[in-house]
Amino acid sequence: MNLKSPRFILLLGLLLILIGGFIAWNVQTDGGQIEIKDVRFMGTNGVQMSALLYIPPGVSAETPAPGILAIHGYINSRETQAAYAIEFARRGYVVLALDQTGHGYSDPPAFANGFGGPDGLAYLRSLDIVDKDNIGLEGHSMGGWASLVATAIYPDGYKAINIQGSSTGTFGAPEGTAESPRNIAVTFSTWDEFSELMWGSPTGAGVVNTDKLKTLFGTDEAVVPDQLYGSIEDGTARILYQPVTTHPGDHLNSAAVGTAISWMQQTLVGGNGLDPNNQVWQWNEIGRLAALIGMVISMIGFGGVLLEISYFQSLVQPMPEARPSQGGMRYVGWLLAMFIPVITYFWFFNQFTPLSQTFGLPSALMPQNITTQVVIWAFGSGAILLVLFLIWHFTSNKGASLANYGVTFNVGVILKSLLLAVVVFLFGYMLLYFAGLVFLIDFRFWVVAIKLMESLQFRIFLGYLPFFIVYFVVMLTMLHGQHRVVRSDGSDVGMARAMLANVGLLVVGFIVLLLVQYIPLLAGQTLPFGESLNTIVAFQFVGLLTIVGVMTTYFFRKTGTIFTGAFVSALFITWAIVAAQATHFAF
């Protein structure tokens, strides 16, 4: 079979989904032994909560098992805690992996009802398969706060707690003392970006010297990692774990997962005692990553197949004559394209606060704060690049037309491109639906996640979609026009090289930003620009814009216009961001 054939590309993508999905399913269910249920229950004030319930083999009302409530952090979802849920369930614990309020499939707004932690603990305690005398809580970042609020609401409803990248006495979480909460393990990584917010320390390694942590541990001296303070039997046990990783790195760190397992095994009675170092969750991440890549490849291949049928064949046009930047201006243009979005990144994100006060955000139209920040950045940085593009076009590229940039005003072509993009989008959505149905997964790796949307999220998706369509039409005009990569004779380079070049233009700036931030952090210093949350969000830009670069290059080469790629990118990116973000408006 021709390796460039759309059918081969489609089959390759589907194969990756099948292989990756099976690997992830096998790991999550421990070869089919662990039952995973998608549960909904009513929380405080009529807020519907969502969670995944992991039930180990042999657990029933007659033989209840210890229970663990696992809660993700801000702008994550229940699947983010998969490594912990998988390993706890393999050790015989019933696990409730909760969607916080306003996250995943739990009703908005975010931050409501103690982040959903008390409702999660109440639901876990209501299950007859759970040993109510042996319940633990595990929460990452804001999930730690959710867990701590739950301990305050139900002081006798749990036996132990492990907070990761989190702290007591922050953002509504109760203050910690040497007696409260009961049996707490603090996992705080040496390179955690939120050390100042959480514990008042410039670095993660330095939290051992903070008064806040000393108060929790009941000591006047620096807290010694891995040393047990207090008594498990009396409920006053405290221990600090400091894995060598970052705040989001806690999700991909065997030491962090292992210490959480170890703490629950020490403090809860029951389980099968499986060695904490016996971990398989990594294969779940690998499987989901393979499935994510497979979905992208399948969508590209499916789009190529559609372009071969008679209805869409009219979209297949010869590549327009290339009129990109030439000489030294080409390199200047590339540098501006790579780094203006990054140089303006923090500034535009931080305009959300004054704009929210002016326009009353969050609102029903723009209910997700982070998604709105992305829109502000996209329009702001895009406007700067558009002005520079127009200056170049009218001064240095006279005689070039919009057709040279892949732009047409043919309404029929635009509408048919939109229809093609919608069908490709729906095909990708269908793949995710069936992967969830058969393998119990979404498509994700680490902080990049593609999830199904429920009705409210689909409504939010439609509200943000026009903004992203405008952005990608503008950006792809520049990407495939001004920055189009050609050989010395003016002919186009190969597809793979063009994809690599376009991905580089989209993501290299963000990679440099992350290096500038993290090299000092990993050397024991602080993030040079601060901006902990927005820096972590930038990791998603690398993954998502890589997908955009690949998809748009393929469809531009196939159709000779930017519109199919722009519409596919807008649909895909809006979907990815909206489904994975927190919703802050109370509908």
C-alpha positions as CSV (number, residue, x, y, z in Angstrom):
1,M,0.0,0.0,0.0
2,N,1.2,3.5,-0.8
3,L,2.5,5.0,2.5
4,K,1.2,8.4,1.4
5,S,-2.3,7.1,0.7
6,P,-5.0,8.6,2.8
7,R,-6.4,5.1,3.4
8,F,-3.1,3.9,4.7
9,I,-2.9,7.0,7.0
10,L,-6.4,6.3,8.2
11,L,-5.7,2.6,8.9
12,L,-2.4,3.5,10.7
13,G,-4.3,5.9,13.0
14,L,-7.0,3.4,13.8
15,L,-4.4,0.8,14.5
16,L,-2.7,3.1,17.0
17,I,-6.0,3.8,18.7
18,L,-6.8,0.1,19.0
19,I,-3.3,-0.8,20.3
20,G,-3.1,2.2,22.7
21,G,-6.6,1.8,23.9
22,F,-6.1,-1.9,24.7
23,I,-2.9,-1.2,26.6
24,A,-4.6,1.5,28.6
25,W,-7.7,-0.7,29.3
26,N,-5.5,-3.6,30.4
27,V,-3.5,-1.4,32.8
28,Q,-6.5,0.4,34.2
29,T,-8.5,-2.7,34.8
30,D,-5.6,-4.9,35.8
31,G,-6.4,-7.3,33.0
32,G,-10.1,-7.0,33.4
33,Q,-10.2,-7.6,37.1
34,I,-10.9,-4.0,38.3
35,E,-14.3,-2.6,37.4
36,I,-14.4,1.1,36.5
37,K,-17.8,2.9,36.7
38,D,-18.6,6.4,35.5
39,V,-20.8,7.7,38.4
40,R,-22.9,10.8,38.9
41,F,-24.3,11.9,42.2
42,M,-26.0,14.9,43.7
43,G,-23.9,17.2,45.8
44,T,-24.5,20.3,47.9
45,N,-27.0,22.9,46.6
46,G,-28.1,20.6,43.8
47,V,-24.7,20.5,42.1
48,Q,-24.3,17.2,40.1
49,M,-20.9,15.6,40.7
50,S,-19.0,13.3,38.5
51,A,-16.4,10.6,39.3
52,L,-14.8,7.4,38.2
53,L,-15.3,4.6,40.7
54,Y,-12.6,1.8,40.7
55,I,-13.8,-1.4,42.3
56,P,-11.1,-4.2,42.9
57,P,-12.0,-7.8,42.5
58,G,-13.7,-9.6,45.5
59,V,-15.1,-6.4,46.9
60,S,-18.8,-6.4,47.9
61,A,-21.1,-5.3,50.6
62,E,-20.2,-8.5,52.5
63,T,-16.5,-7.9,52.0
64,P,-16.0,-4.1,52.0
65,A,-12.5,-2.7,51.3
66,P,-10.7,0.5,52.3
67,G,-11.7,3.5,50.2
68,I,-9.6,6.4,48.8
69,L,-10.9,9.7,47.5
70,A,-8.5,10.9,44.7
71,I,-9.0,14.6,43.6
72,H,-7.2,16.4,40.8
73,G,-5.9,20.0,40.7
74,Y,-7.1,23.1,39.0
75,I,-8.0,22.9,35.2
76,N,-7.6,19.1,35.3
77,S,-10.1,16.3,35.5
78,R,-10.7,13.0,37.2
79,E,-8.5,11.2,34.6
80,T,-5.5,13.2,35.7
81,Q,-5.2,11.2,38.9
82,A,-5.2,7.9,36.9
83,A,-1.7,6.9,38.0
84,Y,-2.8,7.1,41.7
85,A,-6.2,5.5,41.1
86,I,-4.8,2.6,39.1
87,E,-2.2,1.8,41.7
88,F,-4.5,2.2,44.7
89,A,-7.1,-0.1,43.0
90,R,-4.4,-2.7,42.2
91,R,-3.8,-2.8,46.0
92,G,-7.4,-3.6,46.8
93,Y,-8.7,-0.1,47.6
94,V,-12.0,1.2,46.3
95,V,-11.1,4.5,44.6
96,L,-13.3,7.4,43.8
97,A,-11.5,9.7,41.3
98,L,-13.6,12.9,41.5
99,D,-14.2,15.8,39.1
100,Q,-14.1,18.9,41.2
101,T,-17.0,21.3,40.9
102,G,-16.8,23.1,37.5
103,H,-14.3,20.6,36.2
104,G,-14.8,17.6,33.9
105,Y,-18.4,16.6,34.1
106,S,-19.2,18.1,37.5
107,D,-21.6,21.1,37.4
108,P,-20.1,24.6,37.6
109,P,-19.0,26.9,39.1
110,A,-15.4,25.9,39.9
111,F,-14.4,26.4,43.6
112,A,-18.0,25.9,44.8
113,N,-18.9,23.7,47.7
114,G,-15.3,23.2,49.0
115,F,-14.2,22.4,45.5
116,G,-16.5,19.3,45.7
117,G,-14.2,17.5,48.2
118,P,-16.9,17.2,51.0
119,D,-19.4,15.8,48.6
120,G,-16.9,13.3,47.3
121,L,-16.1,12.0,50.7
122,A,-19.8,11.8,51.6
123,Y,-20.5,9.8,48.5
124,L,-17.6,7.5,49.1
125,R,-18.8,6.9,52.7
126,S,-22.3,6.1,51.4
127,L,-21.1,3.1,49.4
128,D,-21.7,-0.3,51.1
129,I,-18.6,-1.7,49.5
130,V,-16.3,0.7,51.4
131,D,-15.0,0.1,54.9
132,K,-16.0,3.4,56.5
133,D,-13.3,3.0,59.3
134,N,-10.5,3.0,56.7
135,I,-10.9,5.9,54.3
136,G,-8.0,7.9,52.9
137,L,-7.9,11.1,50.9
138,E,-5.4,11.9,48.2
139,G,-5.4,15.3,46.4
140,H,-3.1,17.2,44.1
141,S,-2.8,21.0,44.3
142,M,-6.3,22.4,44.5
143,G,-7.4,18.8,45.0
144,G,-5.4,18.9,48.2
145,W,-7.4,21.9,49.3
146,A,-10.6,20.0,48.4
147,S,-9.4,17.1,50.5
148,L,-8.6,19.3,53.5
149,V,-12.0,21.0,53.4
150,A,-13.5,17.5,53.4
151,T,-11.5,16.6,56.5
152,A,-12.9,19.8,58.2
153,I,-16.5,19.0,57.3
154,Y,-16.2,15.3,58.2
155,P,-13.5,15.2,60.9
156,D,-14.4,11.6,61.8
157,G,-15.0,10.5,58.3
158,Y,-11.5,9.6,57.3
159,K,-8.3,8.0,58.6
160,A,-5.5,9.5,56.6
161,I,-4.7,12.1,53.9
162,N,-2.0,12.7,51.4
163,I,-1.8,16.2,49.8
164,Q,0.5,16.7,46.8
165,G,1.8,20.0,45.6
166,S,-0.7,21.5,48.1
167,S,-0.8,23.0,51.5
168,T,-2.9,23.7,54.6
169,G,-4.3,27.2,55.2
170,T,-4.4,28.3,51.5
171,F,-7.4,29.4,49.4
172,G,-10.0,28.3,51.9
173,A,-8.3,25.1,53.1
174,P,-8.2,24.8,56.9
175,E,-5.1,25.7,58.8
176,G,-2.9,22.8,59.9
177,T,-1.8,22.0,63.4
178,A,0.2,19.2,65.0
179,E,-3.2,17.4,65.6
180,S,-5.3,18.3,62.6
181,P,-5.8,17.0,60.0
182,R,-5.4,13.4,61.1
183,N,-2.4,11.4,59.8
184,I,-1.2,13.7,57.0
185,A,1.5,13.1,54.4
186,V,2.7,16.1,52.5
187,T,4.2,15.4,49.1
188,F,5.9,18.6,47.9
189,S,8.4,18.2,45.1
190,T,11.8,19.9,45.1
191,W,11.0,21.9,42.0
192,D,7.4,22.7,42.7
193,E,6.4,25.9,40.9
194,F,3.8,26.9,43.6
195,S,6.1,26.8,46.7
196,E,5.6,30.5,47.4
197,L,1.8,30.3,47.2
198,M,1.5,27.0,49.1
199,W,4.1,27.3,51.9
200,G,5.7,30.8,51.6
201,S,9.0,29.4,50.3
202,P,10.9,30.6,47.2
203,T,11.7,27.0,46.3
204,G,10.1,23.6,46.7
205,A,13.2,22.3,48.5
206,G,13.0,25.2,51.0
207,V,9.6,24.4,52.4
208,V,11.2,22.4,55.1
209,N,12.2,25.7,56.8
210,T,8.8,27.4,56.7
211,D,6.9,28.2,59.9
212,K,3.7,27.0,58.3
213,L,5.1,23.5,57.7
214,K,6.8,23.4,61.1
215,T,3.5,24.2,62.7
216,L,1.8,21.4,60.9
217,F,4.5,19.0,62.0
218,G,4.7,20.3,65.6
219,T,8.4,21.1,65.5
220,D,10.6,24.2,65.8
221,E,13.3,22.8,63.6
222,A,13.5,22.2,59.9
223,V,11.2,19.3,58.8
224,V,13.2,16.3,57.9
225,P,11.9,14.6,54.7
226,D,10.9,10.9,55.0
227,Q,10.9,11.1,58.8
228,L,7.7,10.1,60.6
229,Y,6.5,12.7,63.1
230,G,3.8,12.0,65.7
231,S,1.8,8.7,65.9
232,I,-0.3,6.9,63.3
233,E,-2.3,5.2,66.1
234,D,-3.1,8.6,67.7
235,G,-3.9,10.2,64.4
236,T,-1.1,12.7,64.7
237,A,1.3,11.2,62.2
238,R,3.0,13.6,59.8
239,I,5.6,12.9,57.0
240,L,7.1,15.0,54.2
241,Y,8.0,13.4,50.9
242,Q,10.0,15.4,48.4
243,P,10.3,13.7,45.0
244,V,12.6,15.3,42.5
245,T,10.1,16.7,40.0
246,T,7.8,19.7,39.3
247,H,4.2,20.5,40.3
248,P,2.6,18.8,37.2
249,G,5.4,16.3,37.3
250,D,3.7,14.7,40.3
251,H,1.4,13.0,37.8
252,L,4.3,11.3,36.0
253,N,6.6,10.5,38.9
254,S,7.0,7.0,40.3
255,A,8.4,8.3,43.5
256,A,5.4,10.5,44.1
257,V,3.0,7.7,43.3
258,G,5.0,5.2,45.4
259,T,5.0,7.5,48.5
260,A,1.2,7.9,48.2
261,I,0.8,4.1,48.1
262,S,3.2,3.7,51.0
263,W,1.3,6.2,53.2
264,M,-2.1,4.6,52.6
265,Q,-0.6,1.2,53.3
266,Q,0.8,2.4,56.6
267,T,-2.3,4.2,57.8
268,L,-5.2,2.2,56.4
269,V,-6.1,-1.4,57.4
270,G,-6.8,-3.7,54.5
271,G,-5.6,-4.0,50.9
272,N,-3.3,-6.7,49.6
273,G,0.1,-5.2,50.5
274,L,1.5,-5.1,47.0
275,D,4.9,-3.5,47.0
276,P,4.7,0.3,46.3
277,N,7.5,0.0,43.8
278,N,5.4,-2.4,41.7
279,Q,3.9,0.2,39.4
280,V,2.3,-0.2,35.9
281,W,0.5,3.1,35.5
282,Q,3.2,4.3,33.0
283,W,1.8,2.0,30.4
284,N,-1.6,3.7,30.8
285,E,0.0,7.0,29.9
286,I,1.8,5.4,26.9
287,G,-1.4,3.7,25.7
288,R,-3.4,6.9,25.9
289,L,-0.6,8.8,24.1
290,A,-0.6,6.3,21.3
291,A,-4.4,6.6,21.1
292,L,-4.2,10.4,21.0
293,I,-1.6,10.3,18.2
294,G,-3.8,7.7,16.5
295,M,-6.8,10.0,16.6
296,V,-4.9,12.9,15.0
297,I,-3.5,10.6,12.2
298,S,-7.0,9.1,11.7
299,M,-8.6,12.5,11.3
300,I,-5.9,13.5,8.7
301,G,-6.4,10.3,6.8
302,F,-10.2,10.5,6.9
303,G,-10.0,14.0,5.6
304,G,-7.8,12.8,2.8
305,V,-10.3,10.1,1.9
306,L,-13.1,12.6,1.9
307,L,-11.2,14.8,-0.6
308,E,-11.2,11.8,-3.0
309,I,-15.0,11.5,-3.2
310,S,-16.8,13.5,-5.9
311,Y,-18.6,16.0,-3.6
312,F,-15.3,17.3,-2.1
313,Q,-13.0,16.9,-5.1
314,S,-13.7,20.5,-6.1
315,L,-11.7,21.6,-3.0
316,V,-8.6,19.9,-4.4
317,Q,-6.8,22.7,-6.2
318,P,-3.2,23.1,-7.4
319,M,-0.9,24.8,-4.9
320,P,-0.9,28.6,-5.4
321,E,2.3,30.2,-6.5
322,A,4.5,30.7,-3.5
323,R,5.2,34.4,-2.6
324,P,6.9,34.1,0.8
325,S,9.4,36.3,2.5
326,Q,12.8,36.2,0.8
327,G,16.4,36.8,1.9
328,G,17.2,38.1,5.3
329,M,13.6,39.2,5.8
330,R,12.5,35.5,5.7
331,Y,14.5,34.8,8.9
332,V,13.4,38.0,10.6
333,G,9.8,37.0,9.8
334,W,10.3,33.5,11.2
335,L,11.8,34.9,14.4
336,L,8.9,37.4,14.9
337,A,6.4,34.6,14.2
338,M,8.0,32.3,16.8
339,F,8.6,34.8,19.5
340,I,6.0,37.6,19.4
341,P,3.3,35.1,20.7
342,V,5.7,34.1,23.5
343,I,6.9,37.6,24.4
344,T,3.3,38.8,24.8
345,Y,2.1,35.6,26.4
346,F,2.1,36.5,30.1
347,W,1.0,40.1,29.4
348,F,-2.0,39.2,27.4
349,F,-3.0,36.5,29.8
350,N,-2.9,39.0,32.7
351,Q,-5.2,41.4,30.9
352,F,-8.0,39.0,31.9
353,T,-8.3,40.7,35.3
354,P,-9.0,44.3,34.1
355,L,-11.1,43.0,31.2
356,S,-13.1,40.8,33.5
357,Q,-14.0,43.9,35.6
358,T,-14.9,45.9,32.6
359,F,-17.0,43.2,30.8
360,G,-18.3,41.2,33.8
361,L,-16.4,38.0,33.1
362,P,-16.9,35.2,33.5
363,S,-20.2,35.3,31.7
364,A,-22.6,32.9,29.9
365,L,-20.7,33.7,26.7
366,M,-17.2,33.4,28.2
367,P,-17.6,31.2,31.3
368,Q,-14.1,29.7,31.4
369,N,-11.4,32.0,32.7
370,I,-8.4,30.2,31.2
371,T,-10.1,29.7,27.8
372,T,-11.0,33.4,27.8
373,Q,-7.3,34.2,28.6
374,V,-6.3,32.1,25.6
375,V,-8.7,34.1,23.4
376,I,-7.3,37.4,24.7
377,W,-3.8,36.2,23.9
378,A,-4.7,34.8,20.5
379,F,-6.4,38.1,19.4
380,G,-3.7,40.3,20.9
381,S,-0.6,38.5,19.6
382,G,-2.4,37.7,16.3
383,A,-3.2,41.4,15.8
384,I,0.4,42.3,16.2
385,L,1.5,39.7,13.7
386,L,-1.2,40.7,11.3
387,V,-0.1,44.4,11.3
388,L,3.5,43.2,10.6
389,F,2.2,40.9,7.9
390,L,0.3,43.8,6.2
391,I,3.3,46.1,6.4
392,W,5.4,43.4,4.7
393,H,2.7,42.6,2.1
394,F,2.3,46.2,1.0
395,T,5.9,47.2,1.2
396,S,8.0,44.1,0.3
397,N,5.6,41.8,-1.5
398,K,3.9,44.0,-4.0
399,G,2.1,42.1,-6.7
400,A,1.2,39.2,-4.5
401,S,-2.5,38.4,-4.1
402,L,-4.4,36.8,-1.4
403,A,-4.5,33.7,-3.6
404,N,-0.8,33.4,-3.1
405,Y,-1.4,33.0,0.6
406,G,-4.1,30.3,0.1
407,V,-7.0,32.7,0.7
408,T,-10.1,32.8,-1.5
409,F,-13.4,34.7,-1.4
410,N,-15.2,32.0,-3.1
411,V,-18.2,31.4,-0.7
412,G,-18.8,27.9,-2.1
413,V,-15.2,26.8,-1.4
414,I,-15.3,28.3,2.1
415,L,-18.6,26.7,3.0
416,K,-17.5,23.3,1.6
417,S,-14.3,23.6,3.5
418,L,-16.3,24.2,6.6
419,L,-18.4,21.2,5.9
420,L,-15.4,19.0,5.3
421,A,-13.8,20.2,8.6
422,V,-17.0,19.5,10.5
423,V,-17.2,16.0,9.2
424,V,-13.5,15.4,10.1
425,F,-14.2,16.8,13.5
426,L,-17.2,14.6,14.0
427,F,-15.2,11.6,12.9
428,G,-12.5,12.3,15.6
429,Y,-15.3,12.8,18.1
430,M,-16.8,9.5,17.2
431,L,-13.4,7.8,17.6
432,L,-13.1,9.2,21.1
433,Y,-16.7,8.1,21.9
434,F,-16.0,4.5,20.9
435,A,-12.6,4.5,22.7
436,G,-14.4,5.5,25.9
437,L,-17.1,2.9,25.3
438,V,-14.7,0.0,24.6
439,F,-11.5,0.9,26.5
440,L,-12.8,3.4,29.1
441,I,-10.4,6.1,28.1
442,D,-10.1,9.6,26.8
443,F,-7.2,10.6,24.6
444,R,-4.5,12.3,26.6
445,F,-0.9,12.5,27.7
446,W,-0.1,14.3,30.9
447,V,-1.6,17.8,30.7
448,V,-2.8,17.5,27.1
449,A,-6.3,15.9,27.1
450,I,-9.1,15.4,24.6
451,K,-12.4,14.6,26.3
452,L,-15.9,14.1,25.3
453,M,-18.2,17.1,25.9
454,E,-21.5,17.1,27.8
455,S,-24.3,19.4,26.7
456,L,-23.2,22.4,28.7
457,Q,-19.6,22.1,27.5
458,F,-20.9,21.8,23.9
459,R,-22.8,25.1,24.4
460,I,-19.6,26.7,25.7
461,F,-17.7,25.2,22.8
462,L,-20.1,27.0,20.3
463,G,-19.6,30.3,22.1
464,Y,-15.8,30.2,21.9
465,L,-15.6,28.6,18.4
466,P,-16.0,31.8,16.3
467,F,-13.1,33.5,18.1
468,F,-10.8,30.6,17.3
469,I,-12.0,30.4,13.7
470,V,-11.0,34.1,13.2
471,Y,-7.6,33.5,14.9
472,F,-6.7,30.5,12.7
473,V,-7.8,32.1,9.5
474,V,-5.4,35.0,10.2
475,M,-2.6,32.9,11.5
476,L,-2.7,30.3,8.7
477,T,-2.7,33.1,6.1
478,M,0.7,34.1,7.5
479,L,1.9,30.6,8.1
480,H,1.2,29.3,4.7
481,G,1.7,32.6,2.9
482,Q,4.5,34.8,4.3
483,H,6.3,31.9,6.1
484,R,5.7,29.2,3.5
485,V,8.9,27.0,3.2
486,V,10.1,26.6,-0.4
487,R,13.3,25.5,-2.1
488,S,15.8,27.9,-3.7
489,D,13.9,27.5,-7.1
490,G,10.6,28.5,-5.5
491,S,9.1,25.0,-5.4
492,D,7.5,23.6,-2.3
493,V,9.5,21.3,0.0
494,G,8.2,17.9,0.8
495,M,5.2,17.4,3.0
496,A,7.2,16.1,6.0
497,R,9.7,19.0,5.9
498,A,6.8,21.5,5.6
499,M,5.1,20.0,8.6
500,L,8.3,20.1,10.6
501,A,8.9,23.8,9.6
502,N,5.4,24.8,10.5
503,V,5.4,23.0,13.8
504,G,8.7,24.7,14.6
505,L,7.2,28.2,13.8
506,L,4.3,27.4,16.1
507,V,6.0,25.8,19.1
508,V,9.7,26.7,19.2
509,G,9.0,30.0,21.0
510,F,7.1,28.2,23.7
511,I,9.8,25.6,24.1
512,V,12.3,28.4,24.5
513,L,10.0,30.1,27.1
514,L,9.8,26.8,29.1
515,L,13.6,26.4,29.0
516,V,14.1,29.9,30.2
517,Q,11.7,29.3,33.0
518,Y,12.7,25.8,34.0
519,I,16.5,25.8,33.7
520,P,16.9,28.1,36.7
521,L,14.1,26.3,38.6
522,L,15.8,22.9,38.1
523,A,19.1,24.6,39.3
524,G,17.4,25.4,42.6
525,Q,16.3,28.9,41.9
526,T,12.9,30.4,41.1
527,L,11.0,30.8,37.9
528,P,12.6,34.0,36.4
529,F,9.3,35.5,35.3
530,G,7.2,33.9,38.1
531,E,3.8,33.1,36.5
532,S,3.6,29.6,37.8
533,L,0.1,28.7,36.5
534,N,0.5,30.3,33.1
535,T,3.9,28.6,32.7
536,I,2.3,25.2,33.3
537,V,-0.5,26.1,30.8
538,A,2.2,26.7,28.2
539,F,3.0,23.0,28.2
540,Q,-0.4,22.4,26.6
541,F,0.4,25.0,23.8
542,V,3.4,22.8,22.8
543,G,1.3,19.7,22.3
544,L,-1.8,21.3,20.8
545,L,0.0,23.6,18.4
546,T,2.1,20.7,17.2
547,I,-1.1,19.0,16.2
548,V,-2.3,22.2,14.5
549,G,1.0,22.4,12.5
550,V,0.7,18.9,11.2
551,M,-3.0,19.1,10.4
552,T,-3.0,22.5,8.7
553,T,0.0,21.6,6.6
554,Y,-1.6,18.5,5.3
555,F,-4.9,20.2,4.4
556,F,-3.2,23.2,2.8
557,R,-1.1,20.9,0.6
558,K,-4.2,18.9,-0.4
559,T,-6.5,21.8,-1.1
560,G,-4.3,24.8,-2.0
561,T,-6.3,27.0,0.5
562,I,-6.1,27.6,4.2
563,F,-9.7,27.2,5.0
564,T,-10.1,23.4,5.7
565,G,-7.0,23.5,7.9
566,A,-8.2,26.7,9.7
567,F,-11.7,25.2,10.4
568,V,-10.3,21.8,11.5
569,S,-7.8,23.6,13.8
570,A,-10.5,25.9,15.3
571,L,-12.9,23.0,15.9
572,F,-10.2,20.7,17.4
573,I,-8.5,23.4,19.6
574,T,-11.8,24.8,20.9
575,W,-12.9,21.2,21.7
576,A,-9.6,20.4,23.4
577,I,-9.5,23.5,25.5
578,V,-13.2,23.8,26.5
579,A,-13.6,20.1,27.5
580,A,-10.5,20.2,29.7
581,Q,-10.9,23.6,31.4
582,A,-12.7,24.8,34.5
583,T,-16.0,26.5,34.1
584,H,-16.4,29.5,36.5
585,F,-19.9,30.8,35.6
586,A,-22.9,29.4,37.4
587,F,-25.4,28.6,34.7
